[in-house]
Amino acid sequence: METVLSGIRSTGNLHLGNYFGAIKNFIKMQHQHRCYFFIADYHSLTTHPTPEDLHQNVRQVLVEYLAAGIDPEVATLYIQSDVPEVAELYLLLNMNAYMGELERCTTFKDKARKQTDNINAGLLTYPVLMAADILIHRATKVPVGKDQEQHLEMARTFGKRFNRMYNTEYFPEPYAFNFGVELIKIPGLDGSTKMGKSEGEGNAVFLADDPKTIRKKIMRAVTDSGPTEMNQPKAQAIENIFNIMKVVSSDDTVSYFEDQYNSCQIRYGDLKKQLAEDVIVFTTPLREKILEISADDVYLSKVARMGAEKARESAAKTVKEVREVIGFKPF
Ligand code: TRP
């Protein structure tokens, strides 16, 4: 059994893209591996959230992952800042992370370009904190998207550098893990190929959206003026609607609308109405679960406490051993 670890951004509600792209797999994986899932709230401080926003965001993410099916009795689900050992390992790893490699990191360069008024050291050392997250449980499998691969490579570099420096094999090498399946990519409602929060209002359907909001968003989804020839290839925006339909609707529904499209009889209004209703059928139990869990402070605090306890046990062991390797000794 291998150790799998994934960090979850602490901002933003979950949308269908997150659900089908990653969470569905987390839920399966939790029964096959030793899984650590944590909410990366230390990382979120690089953008200076207010104390209220920080807490609310973490809470909402916790609620939604639980509602989606992460079982806190099976996986270790925790909040990063509940495990201060992470901060200590981060400090130690910082000593062997070089300015040059941190400055060359693509995500740092992007951020530095975008938030010119707040290029803080936390942004620069973001990959070190991420390496600490992974190495603290000596995880070998890290389910991440393409945008995180460079960070993961840096985590391997820092782990290997530590091993070389102290002549040990303490840290195993963590690799990206995609469950051995092609990840399902859910497109956006705005004609773009990716559903995402940052792509603008109306592009994403959130698991917590109520039926009215879902209908409104889907009815406004981008389409074209319709096919004029039989079996005409679909424009991206139309392809997108069909692709979302493929994950929430029945095969019969999909082929009905495919036929309508191919014979130029399709009415996009009908297509979208059907999609909206099928999305609602899919998300309603999730939304109800979100509301139920969100109202249960006692449960949430129990989950957080249990997660912190399990995560700290593993983290404290690593930090203790790392301190010994480095040469810290009690007097
Ligand atoms: N950087 C990741 C993201 O933006 C989140 C993250 C933080 C993470 N620490 C991690 C992911 C450790 C995997 C492992 O999505």
py3Dmol code that shows the C-alpha trace and the ligand (Angstrom):
import py3Dmol

protein = """\
ATOM      1  CA  MET A   1       0.000   0.000   0.000  1.00  0.00           C
ATOM      2  CA  GLU A   2       1.436   3.337  -1.027  1.00  0.00           C
ATOM      3  CA  THR A   3       1.018   6.705   0.573  1.00  0.00           C
ATOM      4  CA  VAL A   4      -0.985   9.139  -1.513  1.00  0.00           C
ATOM      5  CA  LEU A   5      -1.172  12.783  -0.655  1.00  0.00           C
ATOM      6  CA  SER A   6      -3.065  15.650  -2.183  1.00  0.00           C
ATOM      7  CA  GLY A   7      -3.317  19.272  -1.223  1.00  0.00           C
ATOM      8  CA  ILE A   8      -6.559  21.034  -1.845  1.00  0.00           C
ATOM      9  CA  ARG A   9      -6.698  24.756  -2.537  1.00  0.00           C
ATOM     10  CA  SER A  10      -8.633  26.411   0.231  1.00  0.00           C
ATOM     11  CA  THR A  11     -10.420  28.879  -1.973  1.00  0.00           C
ATOM     12  CA  GLY A  12     -13.373  28.347  -4.187  1.00  0.00           C
ATOM     13  CA  ASN A  13     -16.376  26.104  -4.159  1.00  0.00           C
ATOM     14  CA  LEU A  14     -16.208  22.771  -5.892  1.00  0.00           C
ATOM     15  CA  HIS A  15     -17.595  22.634  -9.400  1.00  0.00           C
ATOM     16  CA  LEU A  16     -18.472  19.751 -11.707  1.00  0.00           C
ATOM     17  CA  GLY A  17     -14.974  19.925 -13.201  1.00  0.00           C
ATOM     18  CA  ASN A  18     -13.361  19.321  -9.797  1.00  0.00           C
ATOM     19  CA  TYR A  19     -15.807  16.552  -9.067  1.00  0.00           C
ATOM     20  CA  PHE A  20     -15.289  14.522 -12.218  1.00  0.00           C
ATOM     21  CA  GLY A  21     -11.642  15.489 -12.669  1.00  0.00           C
ATOM     22  CA  ALA A  22     -10.301  14.595  -9.253  1.00  0.00           C
ATOM     23  CA  ILE A  23     -12.672  14.035  -6.382  1.00  0.00           C
ATOM     24  CA  LYS A  24     -14.408  11.037  -7.854  1.00  0.00           C
ATOM     25  CA  ASN A  25     -10.989   9.431  -8.019  1.00  0.00           C
ATOM     26  CA  PHE A  26     -10.058  10.470  -4.479  1.00  0.00           C
ATOM     27  CA  ILE A  27     -13.158   8.709  -3.276  1.00  0.00           C
ATOM     28  CA  LYS A  28     -12.180   5.483  -5.005  1.00  0.00           C
ATOM     29  CA  MET A  29      -8.537   5.794  -4.057  1.00  0.00           C
ATOM     30  CA  GLN A  30      -9.151   6.244  -0.345  1.00  0.00           C
ATOM     31  CA  HIS A  31     -10.017   2.555  -0.154  1.00  0.00           C
ATOM     32  CA  GLN A  32      -6.944   1.403  -2.063  1.00  0.00           C
ATOM     33  CA  HIS A  33      -4.111   3.435  -0.564  1.00  0.00           C
ATOM     34  CA  ARG A  34      -3.056   5.236   2.579  1.00  0.00           C
ATOM     35  CA  CYS A  35      -4.515   8.622   1.663  1.00  0.00           C
ATOM     36  CA  TYR A  36      -3.812  12.037   3.110  1.00  0.00           C
ATOM     37  CA  PHE A  37      -5.963  14.890   1.855  1.00  0.00           C
ATOM     38  CA  PHE A  38      -5.423  18.294   3.331  1.00  0.00           C
ATOM     39  CA  ILE A  39      -6.713  21.815   2.892  1.00  0.00           C
ATOM     40  CA  ALA A  40      -3.773  24.060   2.050  1.00  0.00           C
ATOM     41  CA  ASP A  41      -4.574  27.077   4.182  1.00  0.00           C
ATOM     42  CA  TYR A  42      -0.963  28.099   4.914  1.00  0.00           C
ATOM     43  CA  HIS A  43      -0.458  28.371   1.156  1.00  0.00           C
ATOM     44  CA  SER A  44      -3.488  30.628   0.837  1.00  0.00           C
ATOM     45  CA  LEU A  45      -1.839  33.291   3.018  1.00  0.00           C
ATOM     46  CA  THR A  46       0.282  34.409   0.060  1.00  0.00           C
ATOM     47  CA  THR A  47      -2.743  36.413  -1.106  1.00  0.00           C
ATOM     48  CA  HIS A  48      -3.484  37.932   2.345  1.00  0.00           C
ATOM     49  CA  PRO A  49      -7.094  36.845   3.017  1.00  0.00           C
ATOM     50  CA  THR A  50      -8.960  38.472   5.895  1.00  0.00           C
ATOM     51  CA  PRO A  51      -9.311  36.259   8.996  1.00  0.00           C
ATOM     52  CA  GLU A  52     -13.037  35.811   8.277  1.00  0.00           C
ATOM     53  CA  ASP A  53     -12.498  34.824   4.660  1.00  0.00           C
ATOM     54  CA  LEU A  54      -9.679  32.468   5.577  1.00  0.00           C
ATOM     55  CA  HIS A  55     -11.838  30.570   8.024  1.00  0.00           C
ATOM     56  CA  GLN A  56     -14.959  30.564   5.879  1.00  0.00           C
ATOM     57  CA  ASN A  57     -13.068  29.299   2.850  1.00  0.00           C
ATOM     58  CA  VAL A  58     -11.460  26.443   4.736  1.00  0.00           C
ATOM     59  CA  ARG A  59     -14.775  25.513   6.300  1.00  0.00           C
ATOM     60  CA  GLN A  60     -16.605  25.456   2.986  1.00  0.00           C
ATOM     61  CA  VAL A  61     -13.934  23.340   1.312  1.00  0.00           C
ATOM     62  CA  LEU A  62     -13.998  20.886   4.216  1.00  0.00           C
ATOM     63  CA  VAL A  63     -17.787  20.653   4.040  1.00  0.00           C
ATOM     64  CA  GLU A  64     -17.810  20.079   0.299  1.00  0.00           C
ATOM     65  CA  TYR A  65     -15.141  17.368   0.305  1.00  0.00           C
ATOM     66  CA  LEU A  66     -17.022  15.534   3.018  1.00  0.00           C
ATOM     67  CA  ALA A  67     -20.280  15.922   1.104  1.00  0.00           C
ATOM     68  CA  ALA A  68     -18.622  14.641  -2.064  1.00  0.00           C
ATOM     69  CA  GLY A  69     -17.662  11.437  -0.293  1.00  0.00           C
ATOM     70  CA  ILE A  70     -14.259  11.682   1.336  1.00  0.00           C
ATOM     71  CA  ASP A  71     -14.639   9.450   4.364  1.00  0.00           C
ATOM     72  CA  PRO A  72     -12.693  10.905   7.302  1.00  0.00           C
ATOM     73  CA  GLU A  73     -12.672   7.508   8.974  1.00  0.00           C
ATOM     74  CA  VAL A  74     -10.928   5.979   5.967  1.00  0.00           C
ATOM     75  CA  ALA A  75      -8.682   8.738   4.606  1.00  0.00           C
ATOM     76  CA  THR A  76      -6.811  11.263   6.701  1.00  0.00           C
ATOM     77  CA  LEU A  77      -8.523  14.560   5.939  1.00  0.00           C
ATOM     78  CA  TYR A  78      -6.912  17.498   7.682  1.00  0.00           C
ATOM     79  CA  ILE A  79      -6.273  21.192   7.654  1.00  0.00           C
ATOM     80  CA  GLN A  80      -2.640  22.055   6.941  1.00  0.00           C
ATOM     81  CA  SER A  81      -2.360  24.684   9.680  1.00  0.00           C
ATOM     82  CA  ASP A  82      -3.478  22.112  12.260  1.00  0.00           C
ATOM     83  CA  VAL A  83      -0.145  20.373  11.679  1.00  0.00           C
ATOM     84  CA  PRO A  84       2.587  22.791  12.764  1.00  0.00           C
ATOM     85  CA  GLU A  85       5.210  20.113  12.050  1.00  0.00           C
ATOM     86  CA  VAL A  86       4.743  21.082   8.389  1.00  0.00           C
ATOM     87  CA  ALA A  87       6.042  24.550   9.198  1.00  0.00           C
ATOM     88  CA  GLU A  88       9.125  23.113  10.861  1.00  0.00           C
ATOM     89  CA  LEU A  89       9.955  20.846   7.947  1.00  0.00           C
ATOM     90  CA  TYR A  90       9.409  23.812   5.641  1.00  0.00           C
ATOM     91  CA  LEU A  91      11.959  25.819   7.617  1.00  0.00           C
ATOM     92  CA  LEU A  92      14.467  22.995   7.430  1.00  0.00           C
ATOM     93  CA  LEU A  93      13.954  22.434   3.704  1.00  0.00           C
ATOM     94  CA  ASN A  94      14.302  26.161   3.031  1.00  0.00           C
ATOM     95  CA  MET A  95      17.964  25.938   3.973  1.00  0.00           C
ATOM     96  CA  ASN A  96      18.657  23.800   0.926  1.00  0.00           C
ATOM     97  CA  ALA A  97      16.342  25.499  -1.547  1.00  0.00           C
ATOM     98  CA  TYR A  98      18.252  27.867  -3.784  1.00  0.00           C
ATOM     99  CA  MET A  99      17.111  31.314  -4.850  1.00  0.00           C
ATOM    100  CA  GLY A 100      17.873  30.592  -8.487  1.00  0.00           C
ATOM    101  CA  GLU A 101      15.663  27.527  -8.760  1.00  0.00           C
ATOM    102  CA  LEU A 102      12.836  29.191  -6.850  1.00  0.00           C
ATOM    103  CA  GLU A 103      12.967  32.288  -9.043  1.00  0.00           C
ATOM    104  CA  ARG A 104      12.912  30.160 -12.179  1.00  0.00           C
ATOM    105  CA  CYS A 105       9.711  28.405 -11.139  1.00  0.00           C
ATOM    106  CA  THR A 106       6.951  29.159 -13.667  1.00  0.00           C
ATOM    107  CA  THR A 107       4.209  29.644 -11.113  1.00  0.00           C
ATOM    108  CA  PHE A 108       6.371  32.124  -9.211  1.00  0.00           C
ATOM    109  CA  LYS A 109       7.122  34.080 -12.361  1.00  0.00           C
ATOM    110  CA  ASP A 110       3.409  34.140 -13.231  1.00  0.00           C
ATOM    111  CA  LYS A 111       2.396  35.317  -9.768  1.00  0.00           C
ATOM    112  CA  ALA A 112       5.148  37.910  -9.668  1.00  0.00           C
ATOM    113  CA  ARG A 113       3.868  39.284 -12.951  1.00  0.00           C
ATOM    114  CA  LYS A 114       0.238  39.301 -11.810  1.00  0.00           C
ATOM    115  CA  GLN A 115       0.510  40.570  -8.235  1.00  0.00           C
ATOM    116  CA  THR A 116       3.318  43.101  -8.557  1.00  0.00           C
ATOM    117  CA  ASP A 117       2.304  44.819  -5.311  1.00  0.00           C
ATOM    118  CA  ASN A 118       2.679  41.631  -3.260  1.00  0.00           C
ATOM    119  CA  ILE A 119       5.637  39.540  -4.361  1.00  0.00           C
ATOM    120  CA  ASN A 120       6.267  38.085  -0.929  1.00  0.00           C
ATOM    121  CA  ALA A 121       8.773  35.466   0.194  1.00  0.00           C
ATOM    122  CA  GLY A 122       5.926  33.013   0.734  1.00  0.00           C
ATOM    123  CA  LEU A 123       5.258  33.066  -2.988  1.00  0.00           C
ATOM    124  CA  LEU A 124       8.906  32.424  -3.722  1.00  0.00           C
ATOM    125  CA  THR A 125       9.085  29.501  -1.315  1.00  0.00           C
ATOM    126  CA  TYR A 126       5.648  28.109  -2.160  1.00  0.00           C
ATOM    127  CA  PRO A 127       7.259  25.011  -3.725  1.00  0.00           C
ATOM    128  CA  VAL A 128       9.229  24.401  -0.529  1.00  0.00           C
ATOM    129  CA  LEU A 129       6.060  24.409   1.544  1.00  0.00           C
ATOM    130  CA  MET A 130       4.470  22.076  -0.956  1.00  0.00           C
ATOM    131  CA  ALA A 131       7.493  19.778  -0.740  1.00  0.00           C
ATOM    132  CA  ALA A 132       7.144  19.814   3.052  1.00  0.00           C
ATOM    133  CA  ASP A 133       3.464  18.829   2.697  1.00  0.00           C
ATOM    134  CA  ILE A 134       4.443  15.820   0.641  1.00  0.00           C
ATOM    135  CA  LEU A 135       7.671  14.765   2.355  1.00  0.00           C
ATOM    136  CA  ILE A 136       6.207  15.045   5.840  1.00  0.00           C
ATOM    137  CA  HIS A 137       4.203  11.870   5.194  1.00  0.00           C
ATOM    138  CA  ARG A 138       6.889  10.466   2.902  1.00  0.00           C
ATOM    139  CA  ALA A 139       4.216  10.182   0.242  1.00  0.00           C
ATOM    140  CA  THR A 140       5.094   8.616  -3.105  1.00  0.00           C
ATOM    141  CA  LYS A 141       1.946   9.336  -5.076  1.00  0.00           C
ATOM    142  CA  VAL A 142       0.597  12.804  -5.571  1.00  0.00           C
ATOM    143  CA  PRO A 143      -2.535  13.324  -7.656  1.00  0.00           C
ATOM    144  CA  VAL A 144      -1.941  16.674  -9.298  1.00  0.00           C
ATOM    145  CA  GLY A 145      -2.782  18.373 -12.543  1.00  0.00           C
ATOM    146  CA  LYS A 146      -0.319  19.466 -15.208  1.00  0.00           C
ATOM    147  CA  ASP A 147       0.081  22.907 -13.635  1.00  0.00           C
ATOM    148  CA  GLN A 148       1.612  21.341 -10.510  1.00  0.00           C
ATOM    149  CA  GLU A 149       4.154  19.078 -12.147  1.00  0.00           C
ATOM    150  CA  GLN A 150       7.022  21.507 -11.818  1.00  0.00           C
ATOM    151  CA  HIS A 151       6.286  21.853  -8.105  1.00  0.00           C
ATOM    152  CA  LEU A 152       6.347  18.113  -7.781  1.00  0.00           C
ATOM    153  CA  GLU A 153       9.660  17.932  -9.539  1.00  0.00           C
ATOM    154  CA  MET A 154      11.000  20.471  -7.054  1.00  0.00           C
ATOM    155  CA  ALA A 155       9.718  18.329  -4.185  1.00  0.00           C
ATOM    156  CA  ARG A 156      11.755  15.444  -5.616  1.00  0.00           C
ATOM    157  CA  THR A 157      14.787  17.717  -5.920  1.00  0.00           C
ATOM    158  CA  PHE A 158      14.520  18.880  -2.302  1.00  0.00           C
ATOM    159  CA  GLY A 159      14.025  15.361  -0.995  1.00  0.00           C
ATOM    160  CA  LYS A 160      16.935  13.975  -2.996  1.00  0.00           C
ATOM    161  CA  ARG A 161      19.155  16.879  -2.000  1.00  0.00           C
ATOM    162  CA  PHE A 162      18.419  16.202   1.658  1.00  0.00           C
ATOM    163  CA  ASN A 163      19.179  12.522   1.162  1.00  0.00           C
ATOM    164  CA  ARG A 164      22.467  13.284  -0.557  1.00  0.00           C
ATOM    165  CA  MET A 165      23.507  15.910   1.931  1.00  0.00           C
ATOM    166  CA  TYR A 166      23.006  13.627   4.922  1.00  0.00           C
ATOM    167  CA  ASN A 167      23.905  10.433   3.149  1.00  0.00           C
ATOM    168  CA  THR A 168      20.556   8.802   3.805  1.00  0.00           C
ATOM    169  CA  GLU A 169      17.604   7.406   1.870  1.00  0.00           C
ATOM    170  CA  TYR A 170      15.104   8.918   4.203  1.00  0.00           C
ATOM    171  CA  PHE A 171      12.784  10.607   1.711  1.00  0.00           C
ATOM    172  CA  PRO A 172      11.238   8.539  -1.086  1.00  0.00           C
ATOM    173  CA  GLU A 173      10.591  10.255  -4.413  1.00  0.00           C
ATOM    174  CA  PRO A 174       7.057  11.505  -4.940  1.00  0.00           C
ATOM    175  CA  TYR A 175       5.503  11.176  -8.385  1.00  0.00           C
ATOM    176  CA  ALA A 176       2.363  12.459 -10.050  1.00  0.00           C
ATOM    177  CA  PHE A 177      -0.389   9.939  -9.950  1.00  0.00           C
ATOM    178  CA  ASN A 178      -3.394   9.914 -12.205  1.00  0.00           C
ATOM    179  CA  PHE A 179      -5.076   6.740 -11.027  1.00  0.00           C
ATOM    180  CA  GLY A 180      -4.043   4.966 -14.198  1.00  0.00           C
ATOM    181  CA  VAL A 181      -6.962   6.500 -16.025  1.00  0.00           C
ATOM    182  CA  GLU A 182      -7.303   9.359 -18.436  1.00  0.00           C
ATOM    183  CA  LEU A 183      -8.578  12.250 -16.333  1.00  0.00           C
ATOM    184  CA  ILE A 184     -11.994  13.498 -17.344  1.00  0.00           C
ATOM    185  CA  LYS A 185     -11.852  17.140 -18.248  1.00  0.00           C
ATOM    186  CA  ILE A 186     -15.130  18.979 -17.924  1.00  0.00           C
ATOM    187  CA  PRO A 187     -15.388  21.960 -20.277  1.00  0.00           C
ATOM    188  CA  GLY A 188     -16.789  25.365 -19.366  1.00  0.00           C
ATOM    189  CA  LEU A 189     -20.173  26.845 -20.252  1.00  0.00           C
ATOM    190  CA  ASP A 190     -18.536  29.813 -21.938  1.00  0.00           C
ATOM    191  CA  GLY A 191     -17.105  27.901 -24.877  1.00  0.00           C
ATOM    192  CA  SER A 192     -13.713  27.424 -23.199  1.00  0.00           C
ATOM    193  CA  THR A 193     -12.355  23.928 -22.828  1.00  0.00           C
ATOM    194  CA  LYS A 194     -11.983  24.036 -19.064  1.00  0.00           C
ATOM    195  CA  MET A 195     -14.516  24.497 -16.308  1.00  0.00           C
ATOM    196  CA  GLY A 196     -12.904  26.757 -13.757  1.00  0.00           C
ATOM    197  CA  LYS A 197     -13.726  29.394 -11.231  1.00  0.00           C
ATOM    198  CA  SER A 198     -11.171  31.838 -12.554  1.00  0.00           C
ATOM    199  CA  GLU A 199     -12.610  31.679 -16.064  1.00  0.00           C
ATOM    200  CA  GLY A 200     -15.387  34.064 -15.107  1.00  0.00           C
ATOM    201  CA  GLU A 201     -18.913  34.004 -13.705  1.00  0.00           C
ATOM    202  CA  GLY A 202     -21.228  31.551 -15.352  1.00  0.00           C
ATOM    203  CA  ASN A 203     -18.520  29.268 -16.676  1.00  0.00           C
ATOM    204  CA  ALA A 204     -18.814  26.730 -13.890  1.00  0.00           C
ATOM    205  CA  VAL A 205     -21.650  24.837 -12.231  1.00  0.00           C
ATOM    206  CA  PHE A 206     -20.892  24.500  -8.530  1.00  0.00           C
ATOM    207  CA  LEU A 207     -21.995  21.495  -6.509  1.00  0.00           C
ATOM    208  CA  ALA A 208     -23.656  23.909  -4.096  1.00  0.00           C
ATOM    209  CA  ASP A 209     -25.595  25.821  -6.783  1.00  0.00           C
ATOM    210  CA  ASP A 210     -29.362  25.707  -6.367  1.00  0.00           C
ATOM    211  CA  PRO A 211     -31.581  24.562  -9.267  1.00  0.00           C
ATOM    212  CA  LYS A 212     -32.503  28.107 -10.233  1.00  0.00           C
ATOM    213  CA  THR A 213     -28.863  29.148 -10.553  1.00  0.00           C
ATOM    214  CA  ILE A 214     -28.023  26.005 -12.505  1.00  0.00           C
ATOM    215  CA  ARG A 215     -30.862  26.603 -14.976  1.00  0.00           C
ATOM    216  CA  LYS A 216     -29.810  30.212 -15.426  1.00  0.00           C
ATOM    217  CA  LYS A 217     -26.145  29.368 -16.018  1.00  0.00           C
ATOM    218  CA  ILE A 218     -26.849  26.540 -18.435  1.00  0.00           C
ATOM    219  CA  MET A 219     -29.484  28.448 -20.406  1.00  0.00           C
ATOM    220  CA  ARG A 220     -26.864  31.154 -20.896  1.00  0.00           C
ATOM    221  CA  ALA A 221     -24.170  28.737 -22.068  1.00  0.00           C
ATOM    222  CA  VAL A 222     -22.510  29.762 -25.298  1.00  0.00           C
ATOM    223  CA  THR A 223     -23.856  28.125 -28.491  1.00  0.00           C
ATOM    224  CA  ASP A 224     -23.692  28.919 -32.196  1.00  0.00           C
ATOM    225  CA  SER A 225     -26.336  29.585 -34.836  1.00  0.00           C
ATOM    226  CA  GLY A 226     -26.924  25.874 -35.361  1.00  0.00           C
ATOM    227  CA  PRO A 227     -25.882  23.271 -37.921  1.00  0.00           C
ATOM    228  CA  THR A 228     -26.760  23.905 -41.554  1.00  0.00           C
ATOM    229  CA  GLU A 229     -25.484  20.660 -43.032  1.00  0.00           C
ATOM    230  CA  MET A 230     -26.061  17.051 -42.060  1.00  0.00           C
ATOM    231  CA  ASN A 231     -23.376  15.619 -39.751  1.00  0.00           C
ATOM    232  CA  GLN A 232     -21.618  18.943 -39.497  1.00  0.00           C
ATOM    233  CA  PRO A 233     -18.662  18.961 -37.074  1.00  0.00           C
ATOM    234  CA  LYS A 234     -19.569  20.698 -33.831  1.00  0.00           C
ATOM    235  CA  ALA A 235     -18.135  24.026 -32.762  1.00  0.00           C
ATOM    236  CA  GLN A 236     -16.186  23.880 -29.467  1.00  0.00           C
ATOM    237  CA  ALA A 237     -19.024  25.425 -27.454  1.00  0.00           C
ATOM    238  CA  ILE A 238     -21.502  22.818 -28.719  1.00  0.00           C
ATOM    239  CA  GLU A 239     -19.036  20.004 -28.201  1.00  0.00           C
ATOM    240  CA  ASN A 240     -18.698  21.258 -24.626  1.00  0.00           C
ATOM    241  CA  ILE A 241     -22.417  21.011 -23.933  1.00  0.00           C
ATOM    242  CA  PHE A 242     -22.479  17.473 -25.274  1.00  0.00           C
ATOM    243  CA  ASN A 243     -19.432  16.564 -23.206  1.00  0.00           C
ATOM    244  CA  ILE A 244     -21.050  17.744 -19.999  1.00  0.00           C
ATOM    245  CA  MET A 245     -24.181  15.879 -21.000  1.00  0.00           C
ATOM    246  CA  LYS A 246     -22.155  12.697 -21.404  1.00  0.00           C
ATOM    247  CA  VAL A 247     -21.265  12.666 -17.725  1.00  0.00           C
ATOM    248  CA  VAL A 248     -24.652  13.559 -16.236  1.00  0.00           C
ATOM    249  CA  SER A 249     -27.272  12.338 -18.715  1.00  0.00           C
ATOM    250  CA  SER A 250     -28.304   8.888 -19.894  1.00  0.00           C
ATOM    251  CA  ASP A 251     -26.856   7.449 -23.108  1.00  0.00           C
ATOM    252  CA  ASP A 252     -30.297   7.622 -24.667  1.00  0.00           C
ATOM    253  CA  THR A 253     -30.554  11.324 -23.999  1.00  0.00           C
ATOM    254  CA  VAL A 254     -27.124  11.961 -25.472  1.00  0.00           C
ATOM    255  CA  SER A 255     -27.820   9.977 -28.629  1.00  0.00           C
ATOM    256  CA  TYR A 256     -31.216  11.607 -29.044  1.00  0.00           C
ATOM    257  CA  PHE A 257     -29.610  15.051 -29.147  1.00  0.00           C
ATOM    258  CA  GLU A 258     -26.705  13.795 -31.274  1.00  0.00           C
ATOM    259  CA  ASP A 259     -29.256  12.639 -33.858  1.00  0.00           C
ATOM    260  CA  GLN A 260     -31.093  15.938 -33.636  1.00  0.00           C
ATOM    261  CA  TYR A 261     -27.842  17.784 -34.226  1.00  0.00           C
ATOM    262  CA  ASN A 262     -26.727  15.572 -37.094  1.00  0.00           C
ATOM    263  CA  SER A 263     -30.053  15.980 -38.853  1.00  0.00           C
ATOM    264  CA  CYS A 264     -30.013  19.766 -38.300  1.00  0.00           C
ATOM    265  CA  GLN A 265     -33.214  19.627 -36.257  1.00  0.00           C
ATOM    266  CA  ILE A 266     -31.671  20.486 -32.944  1.00  0.00           C
ATOM    267  CA  ARG A 267     -33.080  23.254 -30.801  1.00  0.00           C
ATOM    268  CA  TYR A 268     -30.389  24.404 -28.444  1.00  0.00           C
ATOM    269  CA  GLY A 269     -33.033  25.617 -25.987  1.00  0.00           C
ATOM    270  CA  ASP A 270     -34.281  22.039 -25.603  1.00  0.00           C
ATOM    271  CA  LEU A 271     -30.753  20.691 -25.366  1.00  0.00           C
ATOM    272  CA  LYS A 272     -29.868  23.095 -22.581  1.00  0.00           C
ATOM    273  CA  LYS A 273     -33.138  22.563 -20.730  1.00  0.00           C
ATOM    274  CA  GLN A 274     -32.490  18.833 -20.691  1.00  0.00           C
ATOM    275  CA  LEU A 275     -28.883  19.332 -19.611  1.00  0.00           C
ATOM    276  CA  ALA A 276     -29.929  21.668 -16.797  1.00  0.00           C
ATOM    277  CA  GLU A 277     -32.457  19.149 -15.459  1.00  0.00           C
ATOM    278  CA  ASP A 278     -29.933  16.312 -15.607  1.00  0.00           C
ATOM    279  CA  VAL A 279     -27.270  18.399 -13.872  1.00  0.00           C
ATOM    280  CA  ILE A 280     -29.810  19.245 -11.174  1.00  0.00           C
ATOM    281  CA  VAL A 281     -30.654  15.573 -10.662  1.00  0.00           C
ATOM    282  CA  PHE A 282     -26.953  14.878 -10.291  1.00  0.00           C
ATOM    283  CA  THR A 283     -26.067  17.768  -7.970  1.00  0.00           C
ATOM    284  CA  THR A 284     -29.177  17.825  -5.754  1.00  0.00           C
ATOM    285  CA  PRO A 285     -28.091  15.043  -3.371  1.00  0.00           C
ATOM    286  CA  LEU A 286     -24.655  16.657  -3.139  1.00  0.00           C
ATOM    287  CA  ARG A 287     -26.101  20.081  -2.413  1.00  0.00           C
ATOM    288  CA  GLU A 288     -28.391  18.626   0.248  1.00  0.00           C
ATOM    289  CA  LYS A 289     -25.430  16.887   1.843  1.00  0.00           C
ATOM    290  CA  ILE A 290     -23.432  20.139   1.749  1.00  0.00           C
ATOM    291  CA  LEU A 291     -26.242  21.971   3.556  1.00  0.00           C
ATOM    292  CA  GLU A 292     -26.622  19.195   6.098  1.00  0.00           C
ATOM    293  CA  ILE A 293     -22.915  18.986   6.932  1.00  0.00           C
ATOM    294  CA  SER A 294     -22.511  22.735   6.928  1.00  0.00           C
ATOM    295  CA  ALA A 295     -25.140  23.014   9.660  1.00  0.00           C
ATOM    296  CA  ASP A 296     -23.324  20.511  11.861  1.00  0.00           C
ATOM    297  CA  ASP A 297     -20.534  22.303  13.719  1.00  0.00           C
ATOM    298  CA  VAL A 298     -20.081  19.416  16.115  1.00  0.00           C
ATOM    299  CA  TYR A 299     -19.399  16.991  13.274  1.00  0.00           C
ATOM    300  CA  LEU A 300     -17.032  19.396  11.514  1.00  0.00           C
ATOM    301  CA  SER A 301     -15.019  19.975  14.623  1.00  0.00           C
ATOM    302  CA  LYS A 302     -14.830  16.241  15.245  1.00  0.00           C
ATOM    303  CA  VAL A 303     -13.621  15.626  11.689  1.00  0.00           C
ATOM    304  CA  ALA A 304     -10.989  18.350  11.936  1.00  0.00           C
ATOM    305  CA  ARG A 305      -9.741  17.061  15.271  1.00  0.00           C
ATOM    306  CA  MET A 306      -9.562  13.485  14.079  1.00  0.00           C
ATOM    307  CA  GLY A 307      -7.738  14.511  10.894  1.00  0.00           C
ATOM    308  CA  ALA A 308      -5.243  16.653  12.778  1.00  0.00           C
ATOM    309  CA  GLU A 309      -4.537  13.853  15.200  1.00  0.00           C
ATOM    310  CA  LYS A 310      -3.855  11.271  12.498  1.00  0.00           C
ATOM    311  CA  ALA A 311      -1.806  13.679  10.375  1.00  0.00           C
ATOM    312  CA  ARG A 312       0.249  14.880  13.316  1.00  0.00           C
ATOM    313  CA  GLU A 313       1.156  11.379  14.309  1.00  0.00           C
ATOM    314  CA  SER A 314       2.787  10.773  10.944  1.00  0.00           C
ATOM    315  CA  ALA A 315       4.215  14.305  10.698  1.00  0.00           C
ATOM    316  CA  ALA A 316       5.733  14.295  14.180  1.00  0.00           C
ATOM    317  CA  LYS A 317       7.498  11.022  13.466  1.00  0.00           C
ATOM    318  CA  THR A 318       9.065  12.442  10.302  1.00  0.00           C
ATOM    319  CA  VAL A 319      10.165  15.673  11.954  1.00  0.00           C
ATOM    320  CA  LYS A 320      11.674  13.787  14.859  1.00  0.00           C
ATOM    321  CA  GLU A 321      13.648  11.559  12.500  1.00  0.00           C
ATOM    322  CA  VAL A 322      14.689  14.464  10.289  1.00  0.00           C
ATOM    323  CA  ARG A 323      15.954  16.361  13.330  1.00  0.00           C
ATOM    324  CA  GLU A 324      18.049  13.379  14.279  1.00  0.00           C
ATOM    325  CA  VAL A 325      19.462  13.067  10.775  1.00  0.00           C
ATOM    326  CA  ILE A 326      20.346  16.768  10.734  1.00  0.00           C
ATOM    327  CA  GLY A 327      22.139  16.480  14.038  1.00  0.00           C
ATOM    328  CA  PHE A 328      19.873  18.164  16.552  1.00  0.00           C
ATOM    329  CA  LYS A 329      20.507  16.344  19.797  1.00  0.00           C
ATOM    330  CA  PRO A 330      19.035  16.726  23.232  1.00  0.00           C
ATOM    331  CA  PHE A 331      21.464  17.819  25.960  1.00  0.00           C
TER     332      PHE A 331
END
"""
ligand_1 = """\
15
LIG
N -0.266 23.759 -5.074
C -1.452 22.922 -5.127
C -2.515 23.619 -5.994
O -2.413 24.794 -6.242
C -2.004 22.666 -3.752
C -1.037 21.946 -2.898
C -0.353 22.442 -1.826
C -0.615 20.592 -3.052
N 0.425 21.494 -1.283
C 0.316 20.343 -2.014
C -0.933 19.580 -3.964
C 0.928 19.086 -1.874
C -0.318 18.336 -3.840
C 0.603 18.113 -2.802
O -3.440 22.975 -6.424
"""
view = py3Dmol.view(width=600, height=400)
view.addModel(protein, "pdb")
view.setStyle({"model": 0}, {"cartoon": {"style": "trace"}})
view.addModel(ligand_1, "xyz")
view.setStyle({"model": 1}, {"stick": {}})
view.zoomTo()
view.show()
